Amino acid sequence: MGFRPEIVSAVGPAARRVLDLGCGDGGLARALSGAEVVGVEADPGVAARACGACARVHVLDLDREEVPEPPAAFDTLVYADVLEHLKDPWGALARHRRLLAPGGRVVVSVPNAQHWRISLGLLAGRWTYRDPDGFGHALARDHLRFFTRREIAGAMASAGYAVTSVSSLASPLALALSPGPLRGLAAFQVLVQGTLAGP
């Protein structure tokens, strides 16, 4: 099984020790054949399917439990569509800094709550939750937190990361029609990369 190419590309071939926070069934680990990937997953059944791909999988609740790995153990932390499911994503980002080695990177992907369909719905008085229906939908019923481009970058900065890149995932046509500050309306997903901030 593959994984989203933009996440694989953001992690890159140089990654050697990756912590996939919210690893699902191990799709990222399967796509990163050159890296040792350690997974974290809350659902025991899903975690069992990831065991064949990941070096090891921790079954735990990121809101309530610490990741049992030593400090500076990883060169890359990945949160691919997991922070929106947490009660305290800001706290999780801050707590997990200790797991990142100096010079390491963090890769975060979240649905964009500023997407034009959501914004138009809000102007019309609608904020309608939906059953989880796959990639990019910000208003899935199991989402607890909501982020725009600016808010997810701010969350990372407040947790002690220096943001190095913010990308909008959208159709090429939507991006072409939404230059500059309107780019947030085009994106259905936001991909942010960062490193540890200085002291």
C-alpha positions in Angstrom: 0.0 0.0 0.0 1.3 3.5 -0.9 1.1 6.7 1.0 0.5 10.3 0.0 3.3 11.4 -2.3 3.6 14.9 -0.9 4.3 13.5 2.6 6.9 11.0 1.2 8.5 13.9 -0.7 8.6 16.2 2.3 10.2 13.5 4.5 12.7 12.9 1.7 15.3 10.2 1.0 17.8 11.5 3.5 15.5 10.6 6.5 16.9 7.6 8.4 15.0 7.5 11.7 11.3 8.6 11.4 8.6 8.8 14.1 5.2 8.6 12.4 2.8 10.0 15.0 -0.6 8.6 13.9 0.9 5.9 11.6 -2.4 4.2 10.7 -1.7 0.9 9.0 1.9 1.7 8.2 1.5 3.2 4.7 4.3 5.8 5.2 6.7 3.1 6.5 6.1 1.0 3.4 6.8 4.0 1.2 10.0 4.9 3.0 12.0 1.8 2.3 15.3 3.4 3.2 14.3 4.6 6.7 13.6 3.0 10.0 10.1 4.1 10.9 8.6 3.8 14.4 4.8 4.2 14.5 2.4 5.5 17.0 -1.3 4.6 16.7 -4.2 4.8 19.0 -6.3 2.0 17.5 -4.9 -1.5 18.4 -6.4 -3.2 15.4 -5.0 -0.6 13.0 -1.6 -0.7 14.8 -1.5 -4.5 14.3 -1.6 -4.0 10.6 1.3 -1.5 10.8 3.6 -3.9 12.6 4.8 -5.6 9.4 6.0 -2.3 8.0 7.2 -0.3 11.0 10.3 -1.2 13.1 7.9 -1.1 16.1 4.5 0.4 16.9 3.4 2.1 20.1 -0.3 1.8 20.8 -1.1 4.9 22.9 -3.2 8.0 23.1 -1.2 11.1 22.2 -3.3 13.3 24.4 -2.7 11.3 27.5 0.5 9.2 27.1 4.1 9.9 26.4 5.9 8.2 23.5 8.4 5.7 25.1 11.4 6.6 23.0 14.7 8.2 24.2 15.5 11.9 23.6 16.8 12.9 20.2 16.1 9.5 18.8 14.7 10.6 15.4 15.7 12.9 12.6 12.1 13.3 11.4 8.8 13.6 13.1 5.6 13.2 11.0 2.1 14.3 11.9 0.1 13.4 8.8 -3.5 14.3 9.5 -3.4 13.6 13.2 -3.2 16.9 15.0 -6.8 17.7 14.2 -7.9 14.6 16.1 -6.2 15.6 19.4 -7.7 17.6 22.3 -4.3 19.3 22.8 -2.3 19.3 19.6 -0.2 22.3 20.8 0.9 20.3 23.9 1.7 17.3 21.8 3.9 19.3 19.4 5.7 20.8 22.4 6.2 17.5 24.3 7.5 15.7 21.2 10.3 18.2 20.6 12.5 16.1 22.9 12.4 13.2 20.5 13.9 15.2 17.6 17.6 15.2 17.1 19.5 18.5 16.5 19.1 19.4 12.9 16.0 17.2 12.6 12.8 18.1 10.9 9.1 18.0 11.6 6.5 17.5 8.8 2.8 18.3 9.5 -0.2 17.9 7.3 -3.7 19.2 8.3 -7.0 19.9 6.5 -7.5 23.6 5.8 -10.5 25.1 7.6 -10.2 28.2 5.4 -11.0 26.3 2.2 -13.5 28.3 0.1 -16.3 25.8 0.4 -16.1 25.9 4.2 -15.7 29.7 4.2 -18.8 30.1 2.0 -20.8 27.7 4.1 -19.9 29.7 7.2 -21.0 33.0 5.6 -24.3 31.3 4.9 -24.6 30.1 8.5 -23.5 26.5 7.8 -20.8 24.6 9.7 -21.9 21.1 8.9 -20.0 18.1 10.2 -19.7 15.0 7.9 -18.8 11.4 8.4 -15.0 11.0 7.8 -14.8 10.7 4.1 -11.1 10.7 3.3 -8.3 13.0 2.4 -8.6 16.6 3.2 -12.0 17.1 4.6 -11.8 19.6 7.5 -15.3 19.0 8.9 -15.1 15.3 9.5 -17.1 14.4 12.6 -14.0 13.0 14.3 -12.0 16.2 14.1 -11.6 18.1 17.3 -9.4 21.0 16.2 -9.4 23.2 13.1 -6.5 25.0 11.4 -5.8 27.5 8.7 -2.3 28.0 7.1 -1.6 30.8 9.6 -2.8 28.9 12.6 -0.9 25.6 12.0 2.3 27.6 11.4 1.6 29.5 14.6 1.0 26.3 16.6 4.3 24.9 15.4 6.2 28.2 16.3 4.6 28.3 19.7 5.7 24.7 20.4 9.3 25.6 19.7 9.8 24.9 16.0 11.1 27.2 13.3 8.8 26.9 10.3 10.7 26.5 7.1 8.0 25.8 4.6 4.2 26.2 4.3 2.6 24.6 1.2 -1.0 24.7 0.0 -2.3 21.5 -1.5 -4.9 22.3 -4.1 -5.7 21.8 -7.7 -3.3 23.8 -10.1 -6.3 25.7 -11.4 -7.5 26.7 -7.9 -4.0 27.9 -7.0 -3.7 29.9 -10.3 -7.0 31.6 -9.5 -6.1 32.3 -5.9 -2.8 34.3 -5.8 -1.2 35.7 -2.6 -3.5 36.1 0.4 -6.3 34.2 -1.3 -4.2 31.0 -1.5 -5.7 29.9 1.8 -9.1 29.7 0.2 -7.9 27.3 -2.5 -6.1 24.8 -0.3 -7.9 21.8 0.9 -4.8 20.7 2.8 -1.8 22.5 4.4 1.7 21.0 4.6 4.1 22.6 7.0 7.8 21.8 7.6 10.0 23.0 10.4 13.1 22.4 12.4 13.9 22.9 16.1 14.0 26.5 17.0 17.1 28.0 18.6 17.3 28.6 22.4 
